[in-house]
Amino acid sequence: MARLLYSALYTFLLPLFVFRLLVRSFKAPAYRQRLIERFGIQQKTIGRPIWIHAVSVGETIAISPLVERLLDQGESVLFTTTTPTGAAQVKQRFGGRVEHRYLPWDLPIFFTLFFRAHSPKLLLIVETEIWPNLLSATSSRNIPIVLANARLSEKSFQGYKRFSGLTQQALNSITLLLAQHEADAERFKSLGMPEDLMMVSGSIKFDIDLPEEQIQIGRTWKAAFARKVLVAASTHQGEDKILLDAWRVIPQDQRPVLILVPRHPERFDSVYQLAKGYSDFVSKRSLSTAASNIDIWIGDSLGEMFSYYAAADLAFVGGSFSGTGGHNPLEPAALGLPIVMGPSDYNFRSIISTLKSEGALVQVQVQGEQELAEQIRVLLDNDNHAMSQAGIRVVEKNRGAMERLYQQVQSLITNYP
């Protein structure tokens, strides 16, 4: 009954979802491309692929080493994402070696059409995408479901708890849940996930595959800038201005090159226009390469985040001043960068706490340019060898979740009927 009511409400709201997507497509035309796939009408795949669902860029990057390993052993892979940026990341990383489709909206009829086109042998969902009809439609076809790298913040837990009947029904469709931490596992258990179908495996985001080619490109940029570099990665609306205001407060003789990399491609141009109000020497990746006369450089490209990090001496990780829970600080940590973040951290609270306790990350609690500017100035002025080594040490110490996930996937592929 709960799922029936959910589906009725979803059907009622579907026109709003379509309208919202079309509105977003005015700034990002990719949102209206392949729109028919979101209704489940898709080109068929051959055979029985392993189906990987990763909502967007971060999840796609995190699961990529597993996908590479599956491809190496001859498995075919169907990759679904929700966002065009996730789709672009899949294309850049795997090209034609995997099939990409957009995940349909969460209604039974759309998944009936989806499964007419695809016959996956297993569904692996990265992190926490609990869509009741997706899970029910997959489970009813006797396809095992793995919820990998699962995390559940207290905020999300309270949201799911309000619909406990629907949530428990959805969780009971999952074959195996691999939680990042004990706290995540406890929250899933409280929502009704059977304890014997869960294990705590750690975060696969520690198993970072450093792309040497991108790192070399970034080091070339760093040499071309010929001075200290601050990268502000995955920034959200409002954070760019905070970073720009802080950058302007720093004395000119200590002011670094600022690389601004907005989280969403539709904001590339507006951030570029904003930055031109702070300096006469503003450029962007699509217009020029790195050069010593550039003050502010907009990272308006996809799939080059490691290059931007490798070009920097200090990293600010976005989403942490916008109230959206922060983004993954492990990539700059793996490269030995000192890290600065704002107070919003619920998406990566455990990881951020670990990096802070080990001395690899500083959290600025006040959303103002003065404190941020002073922290940036101090970190760029000091010898940060200890911070650099601490970040690398945290990443290396916590590797291994990807291997545990791979072994579980292999077991299900082999043993599931």
RODREN-851543 format. One record per residue (C-alpha): residue number from 1; x, y, z. Coordinates in Angstrom, 2 decimals. Layout:
{k:NUM	px:X	py:Y	pz:Z}
...
! end
This chain:
{k:1	px:0.00	py:0.00	pz:0.00}
{k:2	px:2.81	py:2.42	pz:0.89}
{k:3	px:4.50	py:1.96	pz:-2.48}
{k:4	px:1.16	py:2.27	pz:-4.29}
{k:5	px:0.54	py:5.64	pz:-2.62}
{k:6	px:4.11	py:6.69	pz:-3.37}
{k:7	px:3.67	py:5.81	pz:-7.06}
{k:8	px:0.39	py:7.73	pz:-7.24}
{k:9	px:2.03	py:10.82	pz:-5.74}
{k:10	px:5.05	py:10.43	pz:-8.02}
{k:11	px:2.75	py:10.20	pz:-11.07}
{k:12	px:0.99	py:13.39	pz:-9.97}
{k:13	px:4.31	py:15.20	pz:-9.55}
{k:14	px:5.95	py:13.85	pz:-12.73}
{k:15	px:4.98	py:16.88	pz:-14.88}
{k:16	px:6.79	py:19.08	pz:-12.37}
{k:17	px:9.90	py:16.89	pz:-12.61}
{k:18	px:9.82	py:17.14	pz:-16.40}
{k:19	px:9.27	py:20.90	pz:-16.25}
{k:20	px:12.17	py:21.34	pz:-13.79}
{k:21	px:14.46	py:19.34	pz:-16.04}
{k:22	px:13.48	py:21.43	pz:-19.07}
{k:23	px:14.08	py:24.65	pz:-17.12}
{k:24	px:17.54	py:23.42	pz:-16.16}
{k:25	px:18.20	py:22.62	pz:-19.79}
{k:26	px:18.09	py:26.32	pz:-20.72}
{k:27	px:21.40	py:26.71	pz:-18.90}
{k:28	px:22.62	py:23.14	pz:-19.48}
{k:29	px:21.19	py:21.80	pz:-22.78}
{k:30	px:22.42	py:18.28	pz:-21.98}
{k:31	px:19.46	py:17.91	pz:-19.59}
{k:32	px:17.01	py:17.69	pz:-22.50}
{k:33	px:19.13	py:15.32	pz:-24.55}
{k:34	px:18.05	py:11.68	pz:-24.54}
{k:35	px:15.00	py:12.72	pz:-22.53}
{k:36	px:13.10	py:9.63	pz:-23.70}
{k:37	px:15.50	py:7.41	pz:-21.70}
{k:38	px:14.10	py:8.85	pz:-18.47}
{k:39	px:10.75	py:7.26	pz:-19.40}
{k:40	px:12.41	py:3.84	pz:-19.71}
{k:41	px:12.45	py:3.81	pz:-23.52}
{k:42	px:16.05	py:2.84	pz:-24.24}
{k:43	px:18.27	py:1.17	pz:-26.78}
{k:44	px:18.77	py:-2.48	pz:-25.92}
{k:45	px:21.96	py:-3.90	pz:-24.47}
{k:46	px:23.34	py:-7.27	pz:-25.50}
{k:47	px:23.69	py:-10.14	pz:-23.06}
{k:48	px:23.55	py:-9.78	pz:-19.29}
{k:49	px:25.62	py:-6.81	pz:-18.17}
{k:50	px:26.46	py:-5.78	pz:-14.65}
{k:51	px:24.38	py:-2.68	pz:-14.00}
{k:52	px:26.11	py:0.14	pz:-12.12}
{k:53	px:24.11	py:3.15	pz:-10.98}
{k:54	px:26.01	py:6.25	pz:-9.84}
{k:55	px:23.98	py:9.42	pz:-9.55}
{k:56	px:26.64	py:11.90	pz:-10.67}
{k:57	px:30.34	py:12.76	pz:-10.96}
{k:58	px:31.66	py:11.90	pz:-7.49}
{k:59	px:30.02	py:8.50	pz:-7.36}
{k:60	px:31.17	py:7.72	pz:-10.92}
{k:61	px:34.77	py:8.54	pz:-10.06}
{k:62	px:34.60	py:6.51	pz:-6.84}
{k:63	px:33.33	py:3.33	pz:-8.51}
{k:64	px:35.57	py:3.58	pz:-11.59}
{k:65	px:38.33	py:1.24	pz:-10.30}
{k:66	px:35.75	py:-1.51	pz:-9.77}
{k:67	px:34.33	py:-0.97	pz:-13.26}
{k:68	px:37.83	py:-1.22	pz:-14.75}
{k:69	px:38.40	py:-4.49	pz:-12.94}
{k:70	px:35.09	py:-5.93	pz:-14.13}
{k:71	px:35.86	py:-4.91	pz:-17.71}
{k:72	px:39.31	py:-6.49	pz:-17.47}
{k:73	px:37.75	py:-9.85	pz:-16.55}
{k:74	px:35.42	py:-9.70	pz:-19.57}
{k:75	px:32.20	py:-8.49	pz:-17.96}
{k:76	px:29.94	py:-6.11	pz:-19.87}
{k:77	px:28.75	py:-3.05	pz:-17.95}
{k:78	px:25.59	py:-0.96	pz:-18.17}
{k:79	px:26.15	py:2.39	pz:-16.44}
{k:80	px:23.24	py:4.62	pz:-15.44}
{k:81	px:23.48	py:8.13	pz:-14.04}
{k:82	px:20.97	py:10.83	pz:-13.20}
{k:83	px:22.88	py:13.92	pz:-14.29}
{k:84	px:24.53	py:14.90	pz:-17.60}
{k:85	px:27.76	py:15.64	pz:-15.73}
{k:86	px:27.76	py:12.04	pz:-14.55}
{k:87	px:27.11	py:10.91	pz:-18.12}
{k:88	px:30.02	py:13.04	pz:-19.36}
{k:89	px:32.28	py:11.51	pz:-16.72}
{k:90	px:31.30	py:7.99	pz:-17.81}
{k:91	px:32.02	py:8.83	pz:-21.45}
{k:92	px:35.37	py:10.41	pz:-20.63}
{k:93	px:36.55	py:7.55	pz:-18.43}
{k:94	px:35.24	py:4.56	pz:-20.37}
{k:95	px:34.34	py:5.72	pz:-23.87}
{k:96	px:32.57	py:2.93	pz:-25.71}
{k:97	px:33.70	py:0.21	pz:-23.32}
{k:98	px:30.48	py:0.55	pz:-21.28}
{k:99	px:26.89	py:1.29	pz:-22.22}
{k:100	px:25.47	py:4.46	pz:-20.69}
{k:101	px:21.80	py:5.24	pz:-20.13}
{k:102	px:19.92	py:7.69	pz:-17.91}
{k:103	px:18.09	py:6.16	pz:-14.97}
{k:104	px:14.32	py:6.28	pz:-15.56}
{k:105	px:12.04	py:8.23	pz:-13.28}
{k:106	px:10.82	py:6.04	pz:-10.43}
{k:107	px:7.55	py:4.60	pz:-11.75}
{k:108	px:6.78	py:0.88	pz:-12.38}
{k:109	px:5.81	py:1.35	pz:-16.03}
{k:110	px:9.14	py:3.00	pz:-16.80}
{k:111	px:11.05	py:0.09	pz:-15.28}
{k:112	px:8.90	py:-2.41	pz:-17.17}
{k:113	px:10.12	py:-0.71	pz:-20.36}
{k:114	px:13.68	py:-0.50	pz:-19.00}
{k:115	px:13.86	py:-4.24	pz:-18.35}
{k:116	px:12.55	py:-4.98	pz:-21.83}
{k:117	px:15.73	py:-3.35	pz:-23.09}
{k:118	px:18.16	py:-4.73	pz:-20.48}
{k:119	px:18.69	py:-8.02	pz:-18.67}
{k:120	px:21.31	py:-7.26	pz:-16.02}
{k:121	px:22.77	py:-10.02	pz:-13.88}
{k:122	px:23.32	py:-7.68	pz:-10.92}
{k:123	px:22.56	py:-4.09	pz:-9.89}
{k:124	px:25.17	py:-2.17	pz:-7.92}
{k:125	px:24.04	py:1.20	pz:-6.56}
{k:126	px:26.73	py:3.59	pz:-5.35}
{k:127	px:25.99	py:5.27	pz:-2.02}
{k:128	px:22.37	py:6.02	pz:-1.04}
{k:129	px:19.88	py:5.94	pz:-3.88}
{k:130	px:16.81	py:4.37	pz:-2.27}
{k:131	px:14.17	py:4.49	pz:-5.02}
{k:132	px:11.27	py:2.18	pz:-4.04}
{k:133	px:10.12	py:1.23	pz:-7.54}
{k:134	px:13.66	py:0.80	pz:-8.86}
{k:135	px:14.44	py:-1.61	pz:-6.03}
{k:136	px:11.12	py:-3.46	pz:-6.23}
{k:137	px:11.23	py:-3.88	pz:-10.01}
{k:138	px:14.79	py:-5.19	pz:-9.88}
{k:139	px:14.24	py:-7.55	pz:-6.94}
{k:140	px:11.04	py:-8.98	pz:-8.43}
{k:141	px:13.09	py:-10.12	pz:-11.44}
{k:142	px:15.44	py:-12.04	pz:-9.15}
{k:143	px:18.33	py:-9.66	pz:-9.86}
{k:144	px:20.61	py:-9.21	pz:-6.82}
{k:145	px:21.01	py:-5.64	pz:-5.57}
{k:146	px:24.13	py:-4.33	pz:-3.85}
{k:147	px:24.03	py:-0.95	pz:-2.13}
{k:148	px:27.74	py:-0.14	pz:-2.10}
{k:149	px:29.64	py:2.48	pz:-0.13}
{k:150	px:26.36	py:3.23	pz:1.62}
{k:151	px:26.20	py:6.23	pz:3.89}
{k:152	px:23.29	py:7.80	pz:5.74}
{k:153	px:23.73	py:11.12	pz:7.50}
{k:154	px:21.58	py:11.98	pz:10.50}
{k:155	px:19.72	py:14.50	pz:8.34}
{k:156	px:18.91	py:11.90	pz:5.67}
{k:157	px:18.04	py:9.33	pz:8.33}
{k:158	px:15.39	py:11.64	pz:9.79}
{k:159	px:13.97	py:12.22	pz:6.32}
{k:160	px:13.66	py:8.51	pz:5.53}
{k:161	px:12.29	py:7.84	pz:9.01}
{k:162	px:9.23	py:9.98	pz:8.24}
{k:163	px:8.27	py:7.37	pz:5.62}
{k:164	px:9.37	py:4.33	pz:7.58}
{k:165	px:6.94	py:1.86	pz:6.00}
{k:166	px:7.98	py:2.73	pz:2.45}
{k:167	px:11.65	py:2.87	pz:3.39}
{k:168	px:11.64	py:-0.53	pz:5.11}
{k:169	px:9.88	py:-2.11	pz:2.12}
{k:170	px:12.53	py:-0.65	pz:-0.20}
{k:171	px:15.44	py:-1.74	pz:1.98}
{k:172	px:14.08	py:-5.28	pz:2.16}
{k:173	px:14.59	py:-5.53	pz:-1.61}
{k:174	px:18.36	py:-5.14	pz:-1.19}
{k:175	px:20.47	py:-8.30	pz:-1.29}
{k:176	px:23.56	py:-6.83	pz:0.39}
{k:177	px:24.33	py:-3.43	pz:1.90}
{k:178	px:27.96	py:-2.42	pz:2.43}
{k:179	px:28.03	py:0.53	pz:4.83}
{k:180	px:30.92	py:2.96	pz:5.08}
{k:181	px:30.88	py:3.20	pz:8.88}
{k:182	px:29.26	py:1.63	pz:11.94}
{k:183	px:27.10	py:4.74	pz:12.42}
{k:184	px:25.73	py:4.37	pz:8.88}
{k:185	px:24.98	py:0.70	pz:9.48}
{k:186	px:23.13	py:1.49	pz:12.71}
{k:187	px:20.95	py:4.08	pz:10.96}
{k:188	px:20.10	py:1.65	pz:8.16}
{k:189	px:19.28	py:-1.01	pz:10.77}
{k:190	px:16.95	py:1.44	pz:12.53}
{k:191	px:15.13	py:1.97	pz:9.23}
{k:192	px:14.52	py:-1.76	pz:8.87}
{k:193	px:17.50	py:-3.09	pz:6.92}
{k:194	px:18.09	py:-6.71	pz:8.02}
{k:195	px:21.32	py:-6.88	pz:10.01}
{k:196	px:22.40	py:-10.17	pz:8.42}
{k:197	px:22.37	py:-8.52	pz:4.98}
{k:198	px:24.73	py:-5.72	pz:6.02}
{k:199	px:28.44	py:-5.37	pz:6.54}
{k:200	px:30.69	py:-2.42	pz:7.36}
{k:201	px:33.36	py:-2.31	pz:4.67}
{k:202	px:34.77	py:1.24	pz:4.85}
{k:203	px:34.66	py:3.89	pz:2.16}
{k:204	px:35.74	py:3.06	pz:-1.38}
{k:205	px:36.66	py:6.72	pz:-1.77}
{k:206	px:39.91	py:5.99	pz:0.05}
{k:207	px:40.85	py:3.64	pz:-2.81}
{k:208	px:41.80	py:6.52	pz:-5.06}
{k:209	px:43.32	py:5.68	pz:-8.42}
{k:210	px:45.64	py:8.63	pz:-9.07}
{k:211	px:45.67	py:9.40	pz:-12.84}
{k:212	px:49.33	py:10.09	pz:-13.59}
{k:213	px:48.61	py:11.79	pz:-16.92}
{k:214	px:46.29	py:14.33	pz:-15.28}
{k:215	px:48.77	py:14.94	pz:-12.48}
{k:216	px:51.55	py:15.67	pz:-14.95}
{k:217	px:49.30	py:18.16	pz:-16.77}
{k:218	px:48.57	py:19.89	pz:-13.46}
{k:219	px:52.24	py:20.13	pz:-12.60}
{k:220	px:52.87	py:21.74	pz:-15.98}
{k:221	px:50.19	py:24.32	pz:-15.18}
{k:222	px:51.74	py:24.96	pz:-11.77}
{k:223	px:55.12	py:25.68	pz:-13.33}
{k:224	px:53.48	py:28.05	pz:-15.83}
{k:225	px:51.73	py:30.03	pz:-13.08}
{k:226	px:55.13	py:30.53	pz:-11.42}
{k:227	px:53.67	py:31.42	pz:-8.02}
{k:228	px:51.53	py:29.94	pz:-5.23}
{k:229	px:48.16	py:28.54	pz:-6.32}
{k:230	px:44.87	py:28.11	pz:-4.43}
{k:231	px:42.25	py:25.82	pz:-5.99}
{k:232	px:38.60	py:26.15	pz:-4.95}
{k:233	px:37.02	py:22.89	pz:-6.05}
{k:234	px:33.35	py:22.01	pz:-6.62}
{k:235	px:32.03	py:25.40	pz:-5.53}
{k:236	px:28.31	py:26.09	pz:-5.23}
{k:237	px:26.28	py:29.26	pz:-5.69}
{k:238	px:27.54	py:31.93	pz:-3.29}
{k:239	px:30.83	py:30.20	pz:-2.47}
{k:240	px:32.64	py:31.73	pz:-5.44}
{k:241	px:32.02	py:35.22	pz:-4.09}
{k:242	px:33.23	py:34.19	pz:-0.62}
{k:243	px:36.45	py:32.85	pz:-2.15}
{k:244	px:36.91	py:35.88	pz:-4.40}
{k:245	px:36.31	py:38.30	pz:-1.50}
{k:246	px:38.83	py:36.39	pz:0.64}
{k:247	px:41.34	py:36.34	pz:-2.22}
{k:248	px:41.04	py:40.10	pz:-2.63}
{k:249	px:41.67	py:40.67	pz:1.11}
{k:250	px:45.05	py:38.90	pz:0.94}
{k:251	px:47.91	py:41.43	pz:0.45}
{k:252	px:48.85	py:41.65	pz:-3.20}
{k:253	px:52.43	py:40.45	pz:-2.71}
{k:254	px:51.08	py:37.28	pz:-1.02}
{k:255	px:48.04	py:36.77	pz:-3.23}
{k:256	px:48.00	py:33.37	pz:-4.99}
{k:257	px:46.61	py:32.43	pz:-8.35}
{k:258	px:43.00	py:31.39	pz:-7.71}
{k:259	px:41.61	py:28.45	pz:-9.69}
{k:260	px:37.81	py:28.37	pz:-9.34}
{k:261	px:36.13	py:25.12	pz:-10.40}
{k:262	px:32.31	py:25.38	pz:-10.14}
{k:263	px:30.48	py:22.17	pz:-9.29}
{k:264	px:27.88	py:22.55	pz:-12.06}
{k:265	px:28.77	py:23.31	pz:-15.70}
{k:266	px:25.78	py:25.64	pz:-16.13}
{k:267	px:27.52	py:28.04	pz:-13.72}
{k:268	px:30.83	py:28.21	pz:-15.60}
{k:269	px:30.04	py:31.40	pz:-17.48}
{k:270	px:28.40	py:33.25	pz:-14.57}
{k:271	px:31.40	py:32.54	pz:-12.32}
{k:272	px:33.73	py:33.73	pz:-15.07}
{k:273	px:31.76	py:36.99	pz:-15.35}
{k:274	px:31.79	py:37.38	pz:-11.56}
{k:275	px:35.55	py:36.87	pz:-11.40}
{k:276	px:36.18	py:39.60	pz:-14.00}
{k:277	px:34.99	py:42.09	pz:-11.39}
{k:278	px:37.95	py:41.18	pz:-9.16}
{k:279	px:40.87	py:41.37	pz:-11.59}
{k:280	px:41.81	py:42.41	pz:-15.10}
{k:281	px:43.71	py:39.16	pz:-15.48}
{k:282	px:40.98	py:36.52	pz:-15.54}
{k:283	px:40.86	py:33.60	pz:-17.93}
{k:284	px:39.40	py:30.10	pz:-18.12}
{k:285	px:40.50	py:26.64	pz:-19.18}
{k:286	px:38.53	py:26.80	pz:-22.43}
{k:287	px:40.18	py:30.08	pz:-23.45}
{k:288	px:43.80	py:29.68	pz:-22.45}
{k:289	px:46.32	py:27.46	pz:-20.77}
{k:290	px:48.00	py:28.38	pz:-17.50}
{k:291	px:50.27	py:31.45	pz:-17.63}
{k:292	px:52.16	py:33.68	pz:-15.21}
{k:293	px:50.00	py:36.74	pz:-15.99}
{k:294	px:46.74	py:35.08	pz:-14.86}
{k:295	px:45.29	py:35.98	pz:-11.44}
{k:296	px:42.04	py:33.97	pz:-11.60}
{k:297	px:41.50	py:30.92	pz:-13.78}
{k:298	px:38.06	py:29.32	pz:-14.13}
{k:299	px:38.15	py:25.53	pz:-14.43}
{k:300	px:35.36	py:25.19	pz:-16.99}
{k:301	px:36.11	py:21.61	pz:-17.99}
{k:302	px:34.92	py:18.19	pz:-16.87}
{k:303	px:37.07	py:15.30	pz:-15.76}
{k:304	px:40.20	py:17.32	pz:-14.97}
{k:305	px:39.83	py:17.76	pz:-11.23}
{k:306	px:43.06	py:15.93	pz:-10.48}
{k:307	px:44.90	py:18.29	pz:-12.82}
{k:308	px:43.49	py:21.33	pz:-11.01}
{k:309	px:44.51	py:19.84	pz:-7.67}
{k:310	px:47.98	py:18.96	pz:-8.95}
{k:311	px:48.46	py:22.59	pz:-10.03}
{k:312	px:47.78	py:23.89	pz:-6.51}
{k:313	px:49.56	py:24.45	pz:-3.20}
{k:314	px:46.33	py:24.59	pz:-1.17}
{k:315	px:42.79	py:23.27	pz:-1.74}
{k:316	px:39.44	py:24.64	pz:-0.65}
{k:317	px:36.73	py:21.99	pz:-1.05}
{k:318	px:33.30	py:23.38	pz:-1.88}
{k:319	px:29.82	py:22.61	pz:-0.70}
{k:320	px:31.05	py:23.47	pz:2.79}
{k:321	px:29.97	py:27.13	pz:2.85}
{k:322	px:26.76	py:26.55	pz:0.88}
{k:323	px:25.06	py:24.33	pz:3.47}
{k:324	px:25.10	py:21.34	pz:1.11}
{k:325	px:27.27	py:19.09	pz:3.30}
{k:326	px:30.64	py:19.50	pz:1.61}
{k:327	px:32.34	py:17.46	pz:-1.10}
{k:328	px:35.02	py:14.80	pz:-0.98}
{k:329	px:38.34	py:16.05	pz:0.49}
{k:330	px:40.19	py:12.78	pz:-0.10}
{k:331	px:41.35	py:13.61	pz:-3.64}
{k:332	px:43.44	py:16.62	pz:-2.56}
{k:333	px:44.54	py:14.67	pz:0.54}
{k:334	px:45.87	py:11.86	pz:-1.66}
{k:335	px:47.95	py:14.42	pz:-3.54}
{k:336	px:49.36	py:15.84	pz:-0.32}
{k:337	px:47.55	py:19.17	pz:-0.43}
{k:338	px:46.66	py:21.04	pz:2.76}
{k:339	px:42.87	py:21.41	pz:2.80}
{k:340	px:40.50	py:24.15	pz:3.94}
{k:341	px:36.74	py:23.66	pz:4.27}
{k:342	px:33.78	py:25.54	pz:5.69}
{k:343	px:31.45	py:24.37	pz:8.47}
{k:344	px:28.94	py:22.30	pz:6.45}
{k:345	px:30.29	py:18.74	pz:6.43}
{k:346	px:27.47	py:16.23	pz:6.90}
{k:347	px:28.17	py:14.40	pz:3.61}
{k:348	px:31.72	py:13.51	pz:4.67}
{k:349	px:31.67	py:14.12	pz:8.42}
{k:350	px:33.67	py:11.06	pz:9.39}
{k:351	px:36.30	py:11.59	pz:6.70}
{k:352	px:36.60	py:15.30	pz:7.49}
{k:353	px:36.88	py:14.54	pz:11.20}
{k:354	px:39.66	py:12.02	pz:10.54}
{k:355	px:41.59	py:14.44	pz:8.33}
{k:356	px:41.20	py:17.20	pz:10.94}
{k:357	px:42.36	py:14.99	pz:13.80}
{k:358	px:45.42	py:13.93	pz:11.81}
{k:359	px:46.28	py:17.55	pz:10.98}
{k:360	px:45.58	py:17.41	pz:7.24}
{k:361	px:42.53	py:19.70	pz:7.13}
{k:362	px:41.45	py:23.01	pz:8.67}
{k:363	px:37.77	py:23.89	pz:9.05}
{k:364	px:36.78	py:27.57	pz:8.98}
{k:365	px:33.63	py:28.01	pz:11.04}
{k:366	px:32.74	py:31.61	pz:10.08}
{k:367	px:31.29	py:32.31	pz:6.65}
{k:368	px:33.28	py:35.51	pz:6.06}
{k:369	px:36.18	py:36.57	pz:3.93}
{k:370	px:38.45	py:37.82	pz:6.74}
{k:371	px:38.91	py:34.53	pz:8.62}
{k:372	px:39.12	py:32.55	pz:5.38}
{k:373	px:41.67	py:34.97	pz:3.90}
{k:374	px:43.85	py:34.77	pz:7.01}
{k:375	px:43.73	py:30.98	pz:7.01}
{k:376	px:44.66	py:30.85	pz:3.33}
{k:377	px:47.50	py:33.32	pz:3.83}
{k:378	px:48.95	py:31.43	pz:6.78}
{k:379	px:48.77	py:28.05	pz:5.07}
{k:380	px:50.37	py:29.33	pz:1.89}
{k:381	px:53.09	py:31.12	pz:3.83}
{k:382	px:54.08	py:28.19	pz:6.05}
{k:383	px:55.88	py:24.94	pz:5.40}
{k:384	px:53.02	py:22.45	pz:5.20}
{k:385	px:55.03	py:19.26	pz:4.88}
{k:386	px:53.39	py:17.77	pz:7.98}
{k:387	px:49.89	py:18.52	pz:6.68}
{k:388	px:50.78	py:17.05	pz:3.30}
{k:389	px:52.10	py:13.83	pz:4.79}
{k:390	px:49.10	py:13.55	pz:7.13}
{k:391	px:46.64	py:13.60	pz:4.23}
{k:392	px:48.57	py:10.98	pz:2.30}
{k:393	px:48.86	py:8.84	pz:5.44}
{k:394	px:45.09	py:8.94	pz:6.10}
{k:395	px:44.31	py:7.82	pz:2.55}
{k:396	px:46.85	py:5.00	pz:2.55}
{k:397	px:45.82	py:3.74	pz:5.99}
{k:398	px:42.16	py:3.37	pz:5.01}
{k:399	px:42.45	py:1.67	pz:1.63}
{k:400	px:40.84	py:-1.74	pz:1.10}
{k:401	px:37.07	py:-1.16	pz:0.81}
{k:402	px:37.19	py:-1.57	pz:-2.98}
{k:403	px:38.73	py:-5.03	pz:-2.71}
{k:404	px:36.07	py:-6.06	pz:-0.18}
{k:405	px:33.35	py:-4.79	pz:-2.52}
{k:406	px:34.86	py:-6.62	pz:-5.47}
{k:407	px:34.92	py:-9.91	pz:-3.56}
{k:408	px:31.24	py:-9.54	pz:-2.59}
{k:409	px:30.22	py:-8.72	pz:-6.17}
{k:410	px:32.14	py:-11.74	pz:-7.46}
{k:411	px:30.45	py:-13.98	pz:-4.92}
{k:412	px:26.99	py:-12.81	pz:-5.94}
{k:413	px:27.73	py:-13.17	pz:-9.66}
{k:414	px:28.96	py:-16.71	pz:-9.09}
{k:415	px:26.35	py:-17.95	pz:-6.62}
{k:416	px:23.13	py:-16.06	pz:-7.34}
{k:417	px:20.64	py:-18.09	pz:-9.41}
! end
